[in-house]
Amino acid sequence: MLAFPVLACLIGASAGAAFTFIPRIRYLPSRALGWLLAIAPTTAFIAIASQFPRVAAGEALTWRIPWLPALGVEFAFYLDGLSALFGLIITGIGALVLIYAGYYFTPKHADEKSEVGSRERASHAISTPDSTLLKTDAHFFLYVLLFMTSMLGLVLAGDVITLFLFWEGTSITSFLLIAYKTKDEEARSGAFKALFVTGGGGIALLAGLLFASAISGSTDLTAILRSGDALRNNAWYPVMLGLIAFGAFTKSAQAPFHFWLPKAMAAPTPASAYLHSATMVKAGIYLMARLHPALGNTPMWFWLLIVTGGATMLLGAIIGLRQSDLKGMLAYSTVSQLGALMMLIGEEAPSAFKALAIGVLAHALYKGALFMIAGIVDHETGTRDLRRLGNLWRLMPWTFLVCSIAALSMAGLPPLFGFLAKETLLAAELEDVLPRLTRIVLPAITVLTGALMLAQAASLTLDTFVTKPGTGWPASRLDPNDECSGHDLHAHEAPAGMLLGPAVLAALSLIITVFQPEIIVSLLAGAATAAYGAKVKVSLELFHGINSPLILSGIAITLGVVLFALRSPLRGIPAVPVLNINLIYDGVLRGLDRAADLVTRTQAGRIRIYLAVILTALFALVIAFGGLWRVFDSTLLPNLSRRLFDEPFSVQTALRAFGLLLAVAASFVSIIIRRDLLAIIALGSSGLAVAVVIALEPSPDVALVQAVVDTLTLVVLVLALSRLPRAQRARAEGLNGAGGSGRLRNALLAIAGGAMVTVLCLYAFASRPRTSLVTPYYEQNAKPLTGAADIVGAIVVDFRGFDTLIEITVFSMAGIGVFSLLRYAMKKRETAGLPAEGEIEPDLATLLQRPLPPTITGIDGVRTSPFIHALAYVVLPLAFVLAVVQMVYGHDQPGDGFTAGVTLSLGVGFWYVVFGYDETKCRLRFLRPGLLIGAGILTVMAGSIAPVFLGGGFFSPFDFGAALGLPLPKGFYISTSFLFEVAICLAVLGAAIFIIDTLGHPERDLE
Amino acid sequence: MEIIKSLSIGALFGIGLYQLLRRNVIRSAIGLVIISNAVNLFLLSIGAYDGVVEAYAKAVGQRSDALPQALILTAIVISLGGFAFVLALLYVIAARYRTGDSDEVKGLSH
């Protein structure tokens, strides 16, 4: 039932944003763009207002879309009085701000381009319509509308994850808007500051919200609001509240995190009016008010919010008076007001929430208006410096009038709305539920704050419009160069459209209290009720007889007038050097930079250093967190040692030990031997020794694959070695004997790694399970289900067939990768015009026409003996026969498609070695690797899909031979497994030929 | 046996690491192969059953565990593909920097 308004709001705002991408709209004059895009928030405003009667009746509308059902997270929306109040403020002020921004971004005299209207304009001069997006101000409207979408989503969210999503959205759009003048260093640093502070708060908030949803069992807002007791009584309550409050405090600029807000004033003024006073900074207030029924009413909640809010309120007001920048003063008074609102949420009394609702609306109205006035003054005069401004009332009478009304509201004077806000605030602070001390302290600081507010409101109105420039400032703080500049401000009255926004807002401040419309009363009552969790009555009566709030208000007003009169000497008092948060922030950032610098020192630009660093870190992690010491637990150790000593001696055991020893010894030889070719051969023997160990496992299939793969590895390595130019090879070989500190470091690292792996193995062996759930299943079902006696083969081509399909695809990809990598490198060198002795790749046709050379030269141009030639002619056909046998009988005997493929490739590789590249290419033309890979993979596909049409499932075994009634020799089946074996063989052969072919390609031009 | 196995696998791994860290790129490639051998041996040895006969349906007696065998069968082939690709990369680097010495590959330093 909430679908309509939510969709209208979100789609409206984001569609408005999308419109800015349409060139015809983007390059409209800013004024027209502003009016046009204001339709979006207006629609949303109407959409929310249309639901108002039901909301006012106390109903909470919800709308849910499943999002992450497995986690119970929904894209949920929720509209009650509190959301409605914020939603209407966001959309209402949003519409006015868009219209206002249109004028703001139009130069003061659109036809006099030489005159610089405002500082914003200076860096964003309008250029020809066909220039880039950056040059138009459509960008600004886009960001504002995106912000509006996020902000609406935030206040309408009915799920904490949804809420968090939109919360971050507001932080990001705020960042974009503050940094809008991208060329301005201050704007950029201000934007980063805001992003770091609010973004950091956002992360804390997420953690806090996850706590809350974990405790209440749901991320749904209504569920969380219902489980208040569970939340408050949970042991994690302080942590949860701390995290959530951190998020809210950073967002709502509560001391000591307030420092980002004044810096955010680098944003264009429409954004400051909208985000940094009326809406976004109230997100924290909204969040705390929203969660008050669930988390509030505890001593921690009370003291946290009262102390933070109270301190922020006073601090903001004191610093504000000292500001000479119009926007700076407004920013600090916003901080102060946000503190007051936060303080009110802490208090457990209906009157506090009444004051909260009134305060939120009153502040949005007058502060929005004043920000826009500041923008107008800036736009018309080119400065926002109060020391230079003055005497403008004659030139800008209407602006002066609007400013005065809004300032009266800010000052808290009757009959404006601000007065009511202050009265209710004071009344709430005098409630009996408060501890006695706070009943004295809070009204006292509120009176002082109220007085300072009045002084500021008066200062920013009178010092701008009435007094002479420089009035109200001690001489020491005036810029001597600017002494007289105030006189030549060429100010004009702002256009009516620009005044519309502030005028409407200021007028509302007056209308609400004078006429006390019922609809506003019920809106405020609804908001206060939702935040308090119980019925709150709201009346907008200004006068309740002579009572304590009124008396205190009177004191505040009197004190304010005195402060205003004394503003010049007060501003002359040197600032108290309190701990400067900005300095801490800068220090933290610098520290981060230093740390990053230290970390990048490890990246010395040398591959081996990187590797060493990575490995060291990995070992450190495994040793620290891997729990390897548990090997020496009393429960695990006997497991091992008994097996060592109790094992009866057998030939098998002795052979295994021998195989292992051989493998280690051969690999060790590969280290100490100096010639690379011999090292490669040592590596080959090590691999064969491993094959022996595997064969003794006993597992003949794997041993076979290991043996052939090891041989192929050897061939590939030799080919690669031969491709490296001789001089390079010699130089690299010379390094093998080179010693130095690197050698020691490597040795230590290797020993550490080896020791770690040893311990890891011991741990794994000692604690491995002695039964398996899976293996017995395979053992029992291999023969009946797949007809294969070879269980390993059955697993590879049948039980885990899909796995194997992917595996051969990966292998084929590796082959193609090698091919494309080296072909590309070769092509590149060709085009680079490097000396090429021979043809890189002779055309096949020319190759065929060429007579055979008298002596066939093998790899590296070395002559090969006729005996070896004869052998090569025998080996390849033999390899074919072997491969076929392995495929045909593979499911009952050792051997399978892999072995077959690798065996074949070995035969082909032998040809490359014996006959050389060109000759082999010429003679074995049928070996087209791409074709083989394609055929292989397509065969698997066909073989696995075929059973689907024959009554089986995808990849289910099927015996085609038996189905067709073919008379086949014993032990030979034309089944899906057989097809699979053939396919594997083809694909492996294809990829291996790609590899051999590419690496065996003659390369004479490298040096 | 298990202790001997652990020591051997650790030794193979250490030797592989040492080779991997050397300046000569061919030696690095050799190191890679040795390490993958060590890992395959490790995987093979942590099967649940220490077999006496091979994993065939008709074999009588305690069969070796077929599951890790099937897994490393795949692993061996894949590591061959990966190894070939690494070689191609090494080759491209060697051609680009005209050296077989990994310390002379300076493209990463600034």
Interface residues (C-beta under 8 A of the other chain):
Chain A: Q603 A604 G605 R606 I607 R608 Y610 L611 A612 L615 L640 R643 L644 E647 Q652 T653 R656 A657 L660 L661 A663 V664 S667 F668 S670 I671 D676 A679 I680 L683 S686 G687 V690 V693 I694 E697 P698 S699 P700 D701 V702 V705 Q706 V709 L712 T713 V716 L717 A720 L721 R723 L724 Q728 R729 R731 A732 E733 L735 N736 A738 G742 N746 A747 L749 A750 I751 G753 G754 A755 M756 V757 T758 V759 C761 L762 A764 F765 A766 R768 P769 R770 T771 S772 V774 T775 Y778 E779 A782 K783 A788 A789 D790 I791 V792 I795 V796 R800 D803 T804 E807 I808 V810 F811 M813 A814 G815 G817 V818 L821 L822 A825 R829 D892 D896 F898 V902 V988 A991 I995 T998 L999 L1006 E1007
Chain B: M1 E2 I3 I4 K5 S6 L7 S8 I9 G10 A11 L12 F13 G14 I15 G16 L17 Y18 Q19 L20 L21 R22 R23 N24 V25 I26 R27 A29 I30 V33 I34 N37 A38 N40 L41 F42 L44 S45 I46 G47 A48 Y49 G51 V52 V53 E54 A55 Y56 A57 K58 R63 S64 D65 A66 L67 Q69 A70 I72 L73 T74 I76 V77 I78 L80 G81 G82 F83 A84 F85 L87 A88 L89 L90 Y91 V92 A94 A95 R96 R98 T99 G100 D101 S102 D103 V105 K106 L108 S109 H110
